[in-house]
């Protein structure tokens, strides 16, 4: 190998190494909003369950553990279903967003008790 080829090979390796290190250092930054929002929810959810609802801390930790384990088990299957769908006119995941949005709206409303559910005489 000539000196010129060795120099070019060395430069290309440095460029590859630099681009890989830049990319790999930026990848975790993409999950700041997703992971950060779940951390905020978890930090606010624990005091709500213990102080407002009155669930003992042991059961709150069991609830949190089960939710994380369930998330780790089900995510690969949901990803396979979502990624396996053929892209339509508006993308692969539009169908899931249109179907799941009303379900999430109803579930969010059901998370908060309605005042009509309470017996006014007991207050």
PyMOL CGO cylinders between C-alpha atoms (Angstrom):
from pymol import cmd
from pymol.cgo import CYLINDER

trace = [
    CYLINDER, 0.00, 0.00, 0.00, 1.38, 3.36, -0.93, 0.3, 1, 1, 1, 1, 1, 1,
    CYLINDER, 1.38, 3.36, -0.93, 1.76, 6.19, 1.55, 0.3, 1, 1, 1, 1, 1, 1,
    CYLINDER, 1.76, 6.19, 1.55, -1.05, 8.16, -0.12, 0.3, 1, 1, 1, 1, 1, 1,
    CYLINDER, -1.05, 8.16, -0.12, -3.52, 5.24, 0.16, 0.3, 1, 1, 1, 1, 1, 1,
    CYLINDER, -3.52, 5.24, 0.16, -2.61, 4.72, 3.82, 0.3, 1, 1, 1, 1, 1, 1,
    CYLINDER, -2.61, 4.72, 3.82, -3.26, 8.41, 4.51, 0.3, 1, 1, 1, 1, 1, 1,
    CYLINDER, -3.26, 8.41, 4.51, -6.67, 8.34, 2.73, 0.3, 1, 1, 1, 1, 1, 1,
    CYLINDER, -6.67, 8.34, 2.73, -7.63, 5.16, 4.56, 0.3, 1, 1, 1, 1, 1, 1,
    CYLINDER, -7.63, 5.16, 4.56, -6.69, 6.73, 7.89, 0.3, 1, 1, 1, 1, 1, 1,
    CYLINDER, -6.69, 6.73, 7.89, -8.72, 9.86, 7.12, 0.3, 1, 1, 1, 1, 1, 1,
    CYLINDER, -8.72, 9.86, 7.12, -11.79, 7.89, 6.09, 0.3, 1, 1, 1, 1, 1, 1,
    CYLINDER, -11.79, 7.89, 6.09, -11.61, 5.85, 9.32, 0.3, 1, 1, 1, 1, 1, 1,
    CYLINDER, -11.61, 5.85, 9.32, -11.39, 9.05, 11.37, 0.3, 1, 1, 1, 1, 1, 1,
    CYLINDER, -11.39, 9.05, 11.37, -14.36, 10.52, 9.52, 0.3, 1, 1, 1, 1, 1, 1,
    CYLINDER, -14.36, 10.52, 9.52, -16.41, 7.36, 10.07, 0.3, 1, 1, 1, 1, 1, 1,
    CYLINDER, -16.41, 7.36, 10.07, -15.45, 7.25, 13.72, 0.3, 1, 1, 1, 1, 1, 1,
    CYLINDER, -15.45, 7.25, 13.72, -16.29, 10.92, 14.22, 0.3, 1, 1, 1, 1, 1, 1,
    CYLINDER, -16.29, 10.92, 14.22, -19.66, 10.66, 12.45, 0.3, 1, 1, 1, 1, 1, 1,
    CYLINDER, -19.66, 10.66, 12.45, -20.59, 7.54, 14.43, 0.3, 1, 1, 1, 1, 1, 1,
    CYLINDER, -20.59, 7.54, 14.43, -19.68, 9.18, 17.72, 0.3, 1, 1, 1, 1, 1, 1,
    CYLINDER, -19.68, 9.18, 17.72, -21.68, 12.33, 16.87, 0.3, 1, 1, 1, 1, 1, 1,
    CYLINDER, -21.68, 12.33, 16.87, -24.70, 10.29, 15.83, 0.3, 1, 1, 1, 1, 1, 1,
    CYLINDER, -24.70, 10.29, 15.83, -24.58, 7.97, 18.82, 0.3, 1, 1, 1, 1, 1, 1,
    CYLINDER, -24.58, 7.97, 18.82, -24.28, 10.91, 21.19, 0.3, 1, 1, 1, 1, 1, 1,
    CYLINDER, -24.28, 10.91, 21.19, -27.40, 12.53, 19.69, 0.3, 1, 1, 1, 1, 1, 1,
    CYLINDER, -27.40, 12.53, 19.69, -29.60, 9.42, 19.63, 0.3, 1, 1, 1, 1, 1, 1,
    CYLINDER, -29.60, 9.42, 19.63, -30.54, 9.46, 23.34, 0.3, 1, 1, 1, 1, 1, 1,
    CYLINDER, -30.54, 9.46, 23.34, -31.56, 13.10, 23.00, 0.3, 1, 1, 1, 1, 1, 1,
    CYLINDER, -31.56, 13.10, 23.00, -34.51, 12.10, 20.86, 0.3, 1, 1, 1, 1, 1, 1,
    CYLINDER, -34.51, 12.10, 20.86, -36.14, 10.34, 23.80, 0.3, 1, 1, 1, 1, 1, 1,
    CYLINDER, -36.14, 10.34, 23.80, -35.93, 13.26, 26.22, 0.3, 1, 1, 1, 1, 1, 1,
    CYLINDER, -35.93, 13.26, 26.22, -39.54, 14.25, 25.59, 0.3, 1, 1, 1, 1, 1, 1,
    CYLINDER, -39.54, 14.25, 25.59, -40.93, 10.71, 25.61, 0.3, 1, 1, 1, 1, 1, 1,
    CYLINDER, -40.93, 10.71, 25.61, -38.99, 9.41, 28.60, 0.3, 1, 1, 1, 1, 1, 1,
    CYLINDER, -38.99, 9.41, 28.60, -39.08, 12.75, 30.38, 0.3, 1, 1, 1, 1, 1, 1,
    CYLINDER, -39.08, 12.75, 30.38, -42.86, 12.98, 30.15, 0.3, 1, 1, 1, 1, 1, 1,
    CYLINDER, -42.86, 12.98, 30.15, -43.23, 9.51, 31.63, 0.3, 1, 1, 1, 1, 1, 1,
    CYLINDER, -43.23, 9.51, 31.63, -40.92, 10.46, 34.50, 0.3, 1, 1, 1, 1, 1, 1,
    CYLINDER, -40.92, 10.46, 34.50, -43.00, 13.56, 35.25, 0.3, 1, 1, 1, 1, 1, 1,
    CYLINDER, -43.00, 13.56, 35.25, -46.18, 11.49, 35.17, 0.3, 1, 1, 1, 1, 1, 1,
    CYLINDER, -46.18, 11.49, 35.17, -44.65, 8.91, 37.49, 0.3, 1, 1, 1, 1, 1, 1,
    CYLINDER, -44.65, 8.91, 37.49, -43.40, 11.57, 39.92, 0.3, 1, 1, 1, 1, 1, 1,
    CYLINDER, -43.40, 11.57, 39.92, -46.86, 13.13, 40.12, 0.3, 1, 1, 1, 1, 1, 1,
    CYLINDER, -46.86, 13.13, 40.12, -48.77, 9.86, 40.02, 0.3, 1, 1, 1, 1, 1, 1,
    CYLINDER, -48.77, 9.86, 40.02, -47.22, 8.38, 43.17, 0.3, 1, 1, 1, 1, 1, 1,
    CYLINDER, -47.22, 8.38, 43.17, -48.25, 11.23, 45.51, 0.3, 1, 1, 1, 1, 1, 1,
    CYLINDER, -48.25, 11.23, 45.51, -51.71, 11.26, 43.93, 0.3, 1, 1, 1, 1, 1, 1,
    CYLINDER, -51.71, 11.26, 43.93, -52.21, 7.54, 44.55, 0.3, 1, 1, 1, 1, 1, 1,
    CYLINDER, -52.21, 7.54, 44.55, -50.84, 7.62, 48.09, 0.3, 1, 1, 1, 1, 1, 1,
    CYLINDER, -50.84, 7.62, 48.09, -52.15, 10.95, 49.41, 0.3, 1, 1, 1, 1, 1, 1,
    CYLINDER, -52.15, 10.95, 49.41, -55.38, 11.49, 47.48, 0.3, 1, 1, 1, 1, 1, 1,
    CYLINDER, -55.38, 11.49, 47.48, -56.60, 7.99, 46.67, 0.3, 1, 1, 1, 1, 1, 1,
    CYLINDER, -56.60, 7.99, 46.67, -55.13, 6.45, 49.83, 0.3, 1, 1, 1, 1, 1, 1,
    CYLINDER, -55.13, 6.45, 49.83, -53.44, 3.40, 48.30, 0.3, 1, 1, 1, 1, 1, 1,
    CYLINDER, -53.44, 3.40, 48.30, -50.55, 2.10, 50.46, 0.3, 1, 1, 1, 1, 1, 1,
    CYLINDER, -50.55, 2.10, 50.46, -47.07, 2.73, 49.07, 0.3, 1, 1, 1, 1, 1, 1,
    CYLINDER, -47.07, 2.73, 49.07, -46.43, -1.00, 48.69, 0.3, 1, 1, 1, 1, 1, 1,
    CYLINDER, -46.43, -1.00, 48.69, -49.32, -1.37, 46.25, 0.3, 1, 1, 1, 1, 1, 1,
    CYLINDER, -49.32, -1.37, 46.25, -48.35, 1.78, 44.39, 0.3, 1, 1, 1, 1, 1, 1,
    CYLINDER, -48.35, 1.78, 44.39, -44.88, 0.31, 43.78, 0.3, 1, 1, 1, 1, 1, 1,
    CYLINDER, -44.88, 0.31, 43.78, -46.46, -2.96, 42.61, 0.3, 1, 1, 1, 1, 1, 1,
    CYLINDER, -46.46, -2.96, 42.61, -48.70, -1.01, 40.21, 0.3, 1, 1, 1, 1, 1, 1,
    CYLINDER, -48.70, -1.01, 40.21, -45.70, 0.90, 38.82, 0.3, 1, 1, 1, 1, 1, 1,
    CYLINDER, -45.70, 0.90, 38.82, -43.63, -2.30, 38.48, 0.3, 1, 1, 1, 1, 1, 1,
    CYLINDER, -43.63, -2.30, 38.48, -46.42, -4.15, 36.67, 0.3, 1, 1, 1, 1, 1, 1,
    CYLINDER, -46.42, -4.15, 36.67, -46.93, -1.23, 34.28, 0.3, 1, 1, 1, 1, 1, 1,
    CYLINDER, -46.93, -1.23, 34.28, -43.22, -1.11, 33.36, 0.3, 1, 1, 1, 1, 1, 1,
    CYLINDER, -43.22, -1.11, 33.36, -42.97, -4.89, 32.92, 0.3, 1, 1, 1, 1, 1, 1,
    CYLINDER, -42.97, -4.89, 32.92, -46.15, -4.93, 30.81, 0.3, 1, 1, 1, 1, 1, 1,
    CYLINDER, -46.15, -4.93, 30.81, -44.75, -2.08, 28.70, 0.3, 1, 1, 1, 1, 1, 1,
    CYLINDER, -44.75, -2.08, 28.70, -41.52, -4.01, 28.11, 0.3, 1, 1, 1, 1, 1, 1,
    CYLINDER, -41.52, -4.01, 28.11, -43.39, -7.16, 27.11, 0.3, 1, 1, 1, 1, 1, 1,
    CYLINDER, -43.39, -7.16, 27.11, -46.04, -5.64, 24.83, 0.3, 1, 1, 1, 1, 1, 1,
    CYLINDER, -46.04, -5.64, 24.83, -43.95, -2.97, 23.03, 0.3, 1, 1, 1, 1, 1, 1,
    CYLINDER, -43.95, -2.97, 23.03, -42.15, -5.33, 20.61, 0.3, 1, 1, 1, 1, 1, 1,
    CYLINDER, -42.15, -5.33, 20.61, -45.46, -6.88, 19.54, 0.3, 1, 1, 1, 1, 1, 1,
    CYLINDER, -45.46, -6.88, 19.54, -47.14, -3.51, 19.02, 0.3, 1, 1, 1, 1, 1, 1,
    CYLINDER, -47.14, -3.51, 19.02, -44.08, -2.31, 17.07, 0.3, 1, 1, 1, 1, 1, 1,
    CYLINDER, -44.08, -2.31, 17.07, -44.20, -5.39, 14.85, 0.3, 1, 1, 1, 1, 1, 1,
    CYLINDER, -44.20, -5.39, 14.85, -47.89, -4.83, 14.12, 0.3, 1, 1, 1, 1, 1, 1,
    CYLINDER, -47.89, -4.83, 14.12, -47.34, -1.14, 13.41, 0.3, 1, 1, 1, 1, 1, 1,
    CYLINDER, -47.34, -1.14, 13.41, -44.21, -1.61, 11.29, 0.3, 1, 1, 1, 1, 1, 1,
    CYLINDER, -44.21, -1.61, 11.29, -45.71, -4.52, 9.32, 0.3, 1, 1, 1, 1, 1, 1,
    CYLINDER, -45.71, -4.52, 9.32, -48.62, -2.47, 8.00, 0.3, 1, 1, 1, 1, 1, 1,
    CYLINDER, -48.62, -2.47, 8.00, -48.33, -1.29, 4.40, 0.3, 1, 1, 1, 1, 1, 1,
    CYLINDER, -48.33, -1.29, 4.40, -48.01, 2.48, 4.12, 0.3, 1, 1, 1, 1, 1, 1,
    CYLINDER, -48.01, 2.48, 4.12, -51.17, 4.09, 2.86, 0.3, 1, 1, 1, 1, 1, 1,
    CYLINDER, -51.17, 4.09, 2.86, -51.81, 7.53, 1.46, 0.3, 1, 1, 1, 1, 1, 1,
    CYLINDER, -51.81, 7.53, 1.46, -51.27, 9.19, 4.86, 0.3, 1, 1, 1, 1, 1, 1,
    CYLINDER, -51.27, 9.19, 4.86, -48.67, 6.82, 6.33, 0.3, 1, 1, 1, 1, 1, 1,
    CYLINDER, -48.67, 6.82, 6.33, -48.51, 3.58, 8.24, 0.3, 1, 1, 1, 1, 1, 1,
    CYLINDER, -48.51, 3.58, 8.24, -49.77, 4.75, 11.61, 0.3, 1, 1, 1, 1, 1, 1,
    CYLINDER, -49.77, 4.75, 11.61, -52.68, 7.05, 10.72, 0.3, 1, 1, 1, 1, 1, 1,
    CYLINDER, -52.68, 7.05, 10.72, -55.19, 4.21, 11.13, 0.3, 1, 1, 1, 1, 1, 1,
    CYLINDER, -55.19, 4.21, 11.13, -53.95, 3.52, 14.66, 0.3, 1, 1, 1, 1, 1, 1,
    CYLINDER, -53.95, 3.52, 14.66, -54.12, 7.20, 15.57, 0.3, 1, 1, 1, 1, 1, 1,
    CYLINDER, -54.12, 7.20, 15.57, -57.66, 7.55, 14.26, 0.3, 1, 1, 1, 1, 1, 1,
    CYLINDER, -57.66, 7.55, 14.26, -58.86, 4.42, 16.09, 0.3, 1, 1, 1, 1, 1, 1,
    CYLINDER, -58.86, 4.42, 16.09, -57.02, 5.01, 19.36, 0.3, 1, 1, 1, 1, 1, 1,
    CYLINDER, -57.02, 5.01, 19.36, -57.65, 8.76, 19.76, 0.3, 1, 1, 1, 1, 1, 1,
    CYLINDER, -57.65, 8.76, 19.76, -61.34, 8.40, 20.74, 0.3, 1, 1, 1, 1, 1, 1,
    CYLINDER, -61.34, 8.40, 20.74, -60.49, 5.53, 23.08, 0.3, 1, 1, 1, 1, 1, 1,
    CYLINDER, -60.49, 5.53, 23.08, -57.83, 7.65, 24.81, 0.3, 1, 1, 1, 1, 1, 1,
    CYLINDER, -57.83, 7.65, 24.81, -60.22, 10.59, 25.15, 0.3, 1, 1, 1, 1, 1, 1,
    CYLINDER, -60.22, 10.59, 25.15, -62.83, 8.41, 26.84, 0.3, 1, 1, 1, 1, 1, 1,
    CYLINDER, -62.83, 8.41, 26.84, -60.20, 6.76, 29.06, 0.3, 1, 1, 1, 1, 1, 1,
    CYLINDER, -60.20, 6.76, 29.06, -58.85, 10.15, 30.13, 0.3, 1, 1, 1, 1, 1, 1,
    CYLINDER, -58.85, 10.15, 30.13, -62.33, 11.39, 31.04, 0.3, 1, 1, 1, 1, 1, 1,
    CYLINDER, -62.33, 11.39, 31.04, -63.00, 8.20, 33.01, 0.3, 1, 1, 1, 1, 1, 1,
    CYLINDER, -63.00, 8.20, 33.01, -59.83, 8.76, 35.05, 0.3, 1, 1, 1, 1, 1, 1,
    CYLINDER, -59.83, 8.76, 35.05, -61.51, 11.68, 36.82, 0.3, 1, 1, 1, 1, 1, 1,
    CYLINDER, -61.51, 11.68, 36.82, -64.65, 11.01, 38.86, 0.3, 1, 1, 1, 1, 1, 1,
    CYLINDER, -64.65, 11.01, 38.86, -67.74, 13.00, 37.99, 0.3, 1, 1, 1, 1, 1, 1,
    CYLINDER, -67.74, 13.00, 37.99, -69.38, 15.05, 40.74, 0.3, 1, 1, 1, 1, 1, 1,
    CYLINDER, -69.38, 15.05, 40.74, -72.72, 13.43, 39.99, 0.3, 1, 1, 1, 1, 1, 1,
    CYLINDER, -72.72, 13.43, 39.99, -71.24, 10.12, 41.17, 0.3, 1, 1, 1, 1, 1, 1,
    CYLINDER, -71.24, 10.12, 41.17, -70.83, 11.41, 44.71, 0.3, 1, 1, 1, 1, 1, 1,
    CYLINDER, -70.83, 11.41, 44.71, -73.59, 11.33, 47.27, 0.3, 1, 1, 1, 1, 1, 1,
    CYLINDER, -73.59, 11.33, 47.27, -74.12, 14.97, 48.26, 0.3, 1, 1, 1, 1, 1, 1,
    CYLINDER, -74.12, 14.97, 48.26, -75.69, 14.00, 51.61, 0.3, 1, 1, 1, 1, 1, 1,
    CYLINDER, -75.69, 14.00, 51.61, -72.48, 12.37, 52.89, 0.3, 1, 1, 1, 1, 1, 1,
    CYLINDER, -72.48, 12.37, 52.89, -70.48, 15.59, 52.51, 0.3, 1, 1, 1, 1, 1, 1,
]
cmd.load_cgo(trace, "trace")
